[in-house]
């Protein structure tokens, strides 16, 4: 009886100790913060609390500085090419906070991580971090919403894209801008120059490249109703051999041989370049199905590849040769559907693919593929021709990872990184992921939540895929 009583007391003591241990192990004060994107290298230090004073050190001035030990700890773990413009070393302790970086952009990325280390009470989890991006360009692509949603887009950038270390914001503007050169080209909810300038300034402040996109040649409608350009200038249209009212009709095109189309389009491009203050311009050029139509007196009997190449070269001549801006385009019309597994949308079945040999090789090709394939032969096709590619993915995360892996396996640094395309207006994502509130009666796009989730995953894995 005495023995049993002693055993019970011992057992109770053990249970109490285990319970106390469990309480401490689950204590939120000791939980490590979840950093997204995950840094490349992290060493957690003992303790948490207020952070010591901040010292920022350029990579060339480390010797003898407060960051010497931090640098020495990670020296052998850094990439051979160095940290790059966005890489950084970070130490947070009670005694000091140190950021070591080669560039202002690296300082911005370090600050984004530092904010995630701070809890609501203002305490920091002490650590040392070495971090750099896997992908050079980590982009997010959205369609432009109504101008009234511009404040929400600011929150999308500052609260979602910036923490995820996105560095390219590609906005499909189309004709949703108040073009000063051609006010007759009107679209409801169009943005003002001031609104565009505010987005450009916000991107610049956060180390993000702002790229406007205007769909050229094709995509001049969805179905029957023409977009603003063809509404204002109906004679610019390439007449389709398929009735636009037919269920088989996809979207309208402009005629690449119309004698006035380029002068108007170039004015619109200049307006957007001025408003967005960008060194880049995306011209679309995807899914051009109406081309070399037998109903067009100018294009009848012409080679679709020649016509497509002319449109590309005309745009390049204005954007790159004259304006000194880098041009981007979607790559599907340069790929043969007969020699790739992609189908008639993500590759060409209407004879435009031979244009691949007729256009300048310094155009950045956004190679988009949204389905899973064992191989992505377009990457080799385009890079062997001399192009830089920017692989574009969507919300199938298995397909996205496979395409990203294939692109990173390319030799010669011809892949710029990853572009996450949402193909919905940016306000959808802003209302789901930021503090912006949707207006009454707002209807979300199809699969908006899946698109938002994929965007977060793709951007995080573009920084660090591990």
C-alpha positions in Angstrom: 0.0 0.0 0.0 2.9 2.3 0.8 4.7 1.3 -2.3 1.6 1.9 -4.4 1.2 5.4 -2.8 4.8 6.3 -3.7 4.4 5.0 -7.2 1.2 7.1 -7.6 3.1 10.2 -6.3 6.0 9.6 -8.7 3.6 9.0 -11.6 1.7 12.2 -10.8 5.0 14.2 -10.7 6.0 12.8 -14.1 2.6 13.7 -15.6 2.9 17.2 -14.1 6.3 17.7 -15.6 5.3 16.3 -19.0 2.2 18.7 -19.0 4.4 21.6 -18.0 6.9 20.7 -20.8 4.0 20.4 -23.3 2.7 23.8 -22.3 6.1 25.4 -22.9 6.6 23.5 -26.2 3.3 24.9 -27.4 3.8 28.4 -26.1 3.1 30.9 -28.9 6.0 33.0 -27.6 8.4 30.3 -28.7 6.8 29.5 -32.0 8.9 30.4 -35.0 7.2 32.8 -37.5 6.2 31.4 -40.9 8.2 33.4 -43.5 6.8 33.5 -47.0 8.6 33.2 -49.3 10.8 30.9 -47.3 14.3 32.3 -47.0 17.1 30.2 -48.5 19.1 29.9 -45.3 17.9 30.5 -41.7 19.6 30.1 -38.4 17.3 30.6 -35.4 19.0 32.2 -32.4 18.0 32.0 -28.8 15.4 34.4 -27.5 13.0 37.0 -28.8 12.1 40.5 -27.9 13.0 44.0 -29.0 15.4 44.3 -31.9 18.7 46.1 -31.6 19.5 49.3 -33.6 19.7 48.8 -37.4 22.9 49.0 -39.4 22.9 48.7 -43.1 26.1 47.6 -44.8 26.9 47.2 -48.5 28.5 44.0 -49.4 31.8 45.7 -50.2 32.2 47.2 -46.7 31.7 44.1 -44.5 35.2 43.7 -43.3 35.5 45.0 -39.7 31.9 46.0 -39.6 29.1 44.9 -37.2 28.1 42.4 -39.9 31.5 40.6 -40.2 30.4 37.6 -38.1 27.1 37.3 -40.0 28.9 37.4 -43.3 31.5 34.8 -42.2 28.8 32.4 -41.0 27.1 32.3 -44.4 30.1 32.9 -46.8 30.4 29.2 -47.9 26.7 28.9 -48.3 26.1 31.8 -50.7 25.6 31.2 -54.5 28.7 31.3 -56.7 27.3 34.3 -58.6 26.8 36.2 -55.3 23.6 37.6 -53.7 22.6 39.5 -56.8 20.7 42.8 -56.7 17.9 41.4 -54.5 19.8 39.2 -52.1 20.6 40.1 -48.5 22.0 38.9 -45.2 20.0 39.7 -42.1 20.6 39.4 -38.4 18.2 40.3 -35.7 19.2 40.1 -32.0 18.7 42.2 -28.8 22.1 43.8 -29.4 21.8 44.7 -33.1 19.9 44.4 -36.4 22.2 44.1 -39.4 21.3 44.1 -43.1 24.1 43.3 -45.7 23.2 43.7 -49.3 24.7 44.8 -52.6 21.7 46.9 -53.8 18.7 49.0 -52.7 16.4 46.2 -53.9 18.1 43.8 -51.5 17.5 46.2 -48.7 13.8 46.3 -49.6 13.6 42.5 -49.6 15.3 42.3 -46.3 12.8 44.9 -44.8 10.0 42.7 -46.1 11.4 39.7 -44.2 12.1 41.9 -41.1 8.4 42.8 -41.0 7.4 39.2 -40.9 9.7 38.5 -38.0 7.9 41.1 -35.9 4.9 39.9 -33.8 1.8 42.1 -33.0 3.4 43.1 -29.7 6.5 44.5 -31.5 8.8 41.6 -30.5 11.2 39.9 -33.0 12.2 36.3 -33.2 16.1 36.4 -33.2 17.7 34.9 -36.2 20.3 35.1 -38.9 19.2 34.8 -42.6 20.9 34.5 -45.9 18.5 35.0 -48.8 18.3 35.5 -52.5 15.8 34.8 -55.3 15.9 31.6 -57.4 14.1 33.3 -60.3 15.3 36.6 -61.7 11.8 37.9 -62.7 8.9 36.9 -60.4 5.9 38.4 -62.0 2.1 38.7 -61.5 -0.2 39.3 -64.4 -3.7 40.7 -64.0 -6.4 42.3 -66.1 -7.2 45.9 -65.3 -10.4 46.5 -63.3 -12.7 49.4 -63.4 -11.0 52.7 -62.4 -13.0 52.8 -59.2 -11.0 49.8 -57.9 -7.6 51.5 -58.2 -7.3 51.9 -54.4 -7.8 48.2 -54.0 -5.0 47.6 -56.5 -2.7 49.7 -54.4 -3.5 47.4 -51.5 -2.9 44.3 -53.6 0.6 45.6 -54.5 1.6 46.8 -51.0 -0.1 44.0 -48.9 0.3 41.0 -51.2 2.8 41.4 -54.0 5.4 43.2 -51.9 5.6 40.7 -49.0 5.8 37.9 -51.5 8.8 39.6 -53.1 7.1 39.9 -56.5 9.3 42.2 -58.7 7.2 42.5 -61.9 3.6 43.8 -62.1 2.2 43.1 -65.6 -1.2 44.8 -66.0 -3.4 44.0 -69.0 -4.6 47.6 -69.7 -6.0 47.1 -73.2 -8.2 50.1 -74.0 -9.1 50.8 -70.3 -7.2 54.1 -70.3 -8.2 57.7 -71.1 -6.0 58.0 -74.2 -5.2 61.7 -74.6 -4.1 61.2 -78.2 -7.3 59.5 -79.2 -10.3 60.3 -76.9 -12.6 58.7 -79.4 -11.2 55.3 -78.3 -13.4 55.0 -75.2 -14.1 52.3 -72.7 -16.2 52.4 -69.6 -14.3 52.6 -66.3 -11.1 53.7 -68.0 -8.2 54.8 -65.9 -6.7 58.3 -65.8 -3.1 59.3 -66.2 -2.9 60.2 -62.5 -4.1 56.8 -61.5 -1.5 55.1 -63.6 1.2 57.3 -62.3 0.3 56.4 -58.7 0.6 52.7 -59.5 3.9 53.3 -61.2 5.3 55.3 -58.2 4.1 52.6 -55.8 5.8 49.9 -57.8 9.1 51.9 -58.1 9.1 52.5 -54.3 9.0 48.7 -53.7 11.4 47.5 -56.4 8.7 46.3 -58.8 8.9 46.7 -62.5 5.5 48.0 -63.8 4.7 46.7 -67.4 1.6 47.7 -69.2 0.0 45.3 -71.8 -2.2 46.2 -74.7 -3.4 43.2 -76.8 -2.3 43.9 -80.4 -3.5 42.4 -83.7 -5.7 39.7 -82.2 -8.1 39.8 -79.2 -9.9 42.8 -80.5 -13.1 41.4 -79.0 -14.4 38.6 -76.9 -17.0 37.1 -79.2 -19.1 39.5 -81.2 -18.9 43.0 -79.7 -15.7 44.7 -80.8 -13.4 46.4 -78.3 -12.8 50.1 -78.3 -10.3 50.3 -81.2 -12.6 48.6 -83.7 -15.6 50.4 -82.4 -13.9 53.7 -83.2 -12.3 52.5 -86.4 -14.4 49.6 -87.8 -12.5 49.7 -91.1 -9.4 48.5 -89.3 -10.9 45.0 -88.8 -9.7 42.0 -90.6 -12.9 40.4 -91.8 -13.4 36.9 -90.5 -14.3 34.0 -92.7 -16.3 32.7 -89.8 -19.5 34.6 -88.9 -18.8 36.5 -85.7 -22.3 35.5 -84.4 -21.3 31.8 -84.8 -20.5 29.7 -81.7 -17.2 28.8 -83.5 -16.0 32.4 -83.6 -13.4 33.4 -81.0 -12.3 37.0 -81.3 -11.6 39.7 -83.8 -8.3 41.0 -85.2 -7.2 44.1 -86.9 -5.7 44.0 -90.4 -1.9 44.2 -90.3 -1.9 45.8 -93.7 -4.4 48.6 -93.1 -2.5 51.8 -94.0 -3.7 53.8 -90.9 -3.8 51.2 -88.1 -0.2 51.5 -87.0 -0.3 55.3 -86.6 -3.3 55.1 -84.3 -1.9 52.1 -82.3 1.5 53.7 -81.9 -0.2 56.8 -80.4 -2.0 54.6 -77.9 1.3 52.8 -77.0 3.0 56.2 -76.4 0.2 57.3 -74.2 0.6 54.2 -72.0 4.4 54.4 -71.9 4.1 58.0 -70.7 1.4 57.1 -68.1 3.2 54.0 -66.7 6.7 55.4 -66.9 7.9 51.9 -68.0 11.0 50.7 -69.8 9.0 47.7 -71.1 5.8 47.2 -73.1 3.8 44.0 -73.6 2.0 43.8 -77.0 0.0 40.6 -76.4 -0.2 39.0 -79.9 -1.6 35.8 -78.5 -4.4 33.6 -80.0 -4.5 35.4 -83.4 -7.0 33.3 -85.4 -8.3 35.8 -87.9 -5.3 36.5 -90.2 -4.7 36.3 -93.9 -8.5 36.2 -94.4 -9.8 35.5 -97.9 -12.4 38.3 -97.2 -9.7 40.9 -96.7 -8.7 42.6 -100.0 -5.3 43.5 -98.6 -4.4 40.1 -96.9 -6.1 37.7 -99.3 -3.6 35.0 -100.5 -0.8 36.3 -98.2 1.3 33.9 -96.0 0.0 34.1 -92.4 3.6 33.9 -91.1 4.6 36.9 -93.2 1.7 38.9 -92.0 2.2 38.0 -88.4 5.9 38.9 -88.6 5.1 42.2 -90.2 2.8 43.1 -87.3 5.6 42.1 -84.8 8.3 44.0 -86.6 6.1 47.1 -87.0 5.5 47.1 -83.2 9.2 46.4 -82.5 10.2 49.2 -84.8 8.2 51.7 -82.8 8.6 50.3 -79.2 12.3 49.2 -79.3 13.9 50.9 -82.2 12.2 54.3 -81.8 11.2 54.5 -78.2 14.1 52.4 -76.8 11.9 50.2 -74.7 12.0 46.4 -74.3 9.2 44.6 -76.0 7.4 41.5 -74.7 4.8 39.3 -76.4 3.0 36.0 -75.8 4.7 33.1 -77.7 1.9 30.8 -78.8 1.8 32.1 -82.5 5.5 31.2 -82.9 5.0 27.5 -82.0 3.8 24.8 -84.3 0.9 22.8 -83.0 2.1 19.9 -85.2 5.5 19.8 -83.5 4.4 20.5 -79.9 1.8 18.9 -77.6 0.0 22.2 -76.7 -3.0 22.5 -79.0 -4.4 25.3 -81.2 -4.5 27.9 -78.5 -1.1 27.6 -76.8 0.5 27.0 -80.2 -0.3 27.8 -83.8 -2.4 25.7 -86.2 -2.9 28.5 -88.7 0.5 28.9 -90.2 2.0 31.8 -88.2 4.7 29.8 -86.6 7.3 30.3 -89.3 7.4 34.0 -88.2 9.8 32.8 -85.4 12.7 33.2 -87.9 11.5 36.6 -89.1 11.5 38.7 -85.9 14.1 40.3 -83.7 15.6 37.9 -81.0 15.7 40.5 -78.2 11.9 40.4 -77.8 11.0 38.7 -74.5 8.7 35.7 -75.3 6.2 34.9 -72.6 5.8 31.2 -73.2 2.5 30.3 -71.6 1.4 26.7 -70.8 -1.3 25.9 -68.3 -1.6 22.1 -68.5 0.8 19.4 -67.3 3.2 17.9 -69.8 6.1 15.5 -69.4 8.2 17.9 -71.4 7.8 21.5 -72.6 9.6 21.6 -76.0 8.8 25.2 -76.6 11.5 26.2 -74.1 14.2 24.6 -76.2 12.6 25.8 -79.5 12.5 29.5 -78.4 15.9 29.6 -76.6 17.7 27.9 -79.5 16.4 30.6 -81.8 18.0 33.2 -79.5 15.0 34.4 -77.4 14.9 35.0 -73.7 11.7 33.3 -72.4 9.5 34.2 -69.5 7.5 31.0 -68.7 3.9 31.8 -67.7 1.8 29.6 -65.5 -1.8 29.6 -64.2 -3.7 28.0 -61.4 -2.9 24.3 -62.0 -0.1 24.1 -59.4 1.1 20.7 -60.6 1.5 22.0 -64.1 3.1 25.2 -62.8 5.8 23.3 -60.8 6.6 21.1 -63.8 6.9 24.0 -66.1 9.0 26.0 -63.6 11.3 23.0 -63.1 11.8 22.5 -66.9 12.6 26.2 -67.3 15.2 26.2 -64.5 16.9 23.3 -66.2 17.6 25.4 -69.3 21.3 26.2 -69.9 22.6 29.6 -70.7 20.4 31.7 -68.4 17.7 32.1 -71.1 14.8 31.8 -68.7 14.0 35.0 -66.9 11.9 33.4 -64.2 8.2 32.8 -63.7 5.0 34.8 -64.6 1.9 33.9 -62.6 -1.1 34.7 -64.8 -4.5 35.1 -63.1 -6.6 36.1 -66.2 -9.1 37.9 -64.0 -9.3 41.5 -63.0 -6.9 42.4 -60.2 -9.7 43.5 -57.9 -10.8 39.9 -57.5 -7.4 39.0 -56.0 -7.2 42.2 -54.0 -10.5 41.5 -52.3 -9.5 38.0 -51.4 -5.9 38.6 -50.2 -5.7 42.2 -49.0 -7.6 44.4 -46.6 -9.5 45.9 -49.5 -13.3 45.3 -49.2 -15.4 44.5 -52.3 -18.2 46.9 -53.1 -21.8 45.7 -52.5 -22.9 43.3 -55.1 -19.4 42.4 -56.3 -19.3 39.1 -58.2 -16.0 37.2 -58.1 -14.6 35.7 -61.3 -14.8 31.9 -61.9 -12.2 30.1 -59.7 -11.0 33.4 -58.2 -10.0 31.7 -55.0 -8.0 29.0 -56.8 -6.3 31.8 -58.9 -5.5 33.7 -55.7 -4.1 30.6 -54.0 -2.0 29.7 -57.0 -0.6 33.3 -57.3 0.7 33.1 -53.7 2.2 29.6 -54.2 3.9 30.5 -57.5 5.4 33.7 -56.3 6.7 32.1 -53.1 8.2 29.2 -55.1 9.7 31.6 -57.6 11.8 33.0 -54.8 12.6 29.7 -53.1 11.2 26.4 -54.6 12.3 24.3 -51.6 
